[in-house]
Amino acid sequence: MKFPKDAPKTKVIKTLELLGFEMVRVGNHISMIRENPEGGKHL
């Protein structure tokens, strides 16, 4: 999935957090993780 380049970073992060993702690492790229209903995790 790609977001538009002009999307505000804070708004994108907040939206993904509302969908159940949590930030794992921040650098040149942002890594986020989300736990699925079966208990597994997705990066």
N, C-alpha and C positions, 0 to 999 in steps of 0.2 A: 504494500500500500504506500502511495506517495502523497504527501501533502503539498499544496502550492508553496512555492518558495517565499511568497510574501505573507504567508500566514504567521501571525504573531506567536512566537515560541511559547510564551506563558499560556496563551489561550489553548493551544494544541495540547500542552501538558495537562492543563486542568481538565480538558475534555476527556483525555485518555484516563485520567485518574477517576473521573465519574463513571467510566466504563469498567472499572475494577483493576486497572493497571497501577503498579507502584514503581517508582524510579529506583533503579539498582545502581546505575553509574552515569556520571555526566562528564563529558570531555568534548572531543570533536563531534562525537555522536552521543545520543542519549539512549541508554539501555533501560528497558522497562520490562516488568514481569507481571504475569497474571495467572492466578490459580484457577484451573477449570473445575467444573462441578464434581468430577471424579477424584479430585485431589492432586492431580498432576499439575506441573507448572509449565508455562510457555514463556519464552523470551521474545 
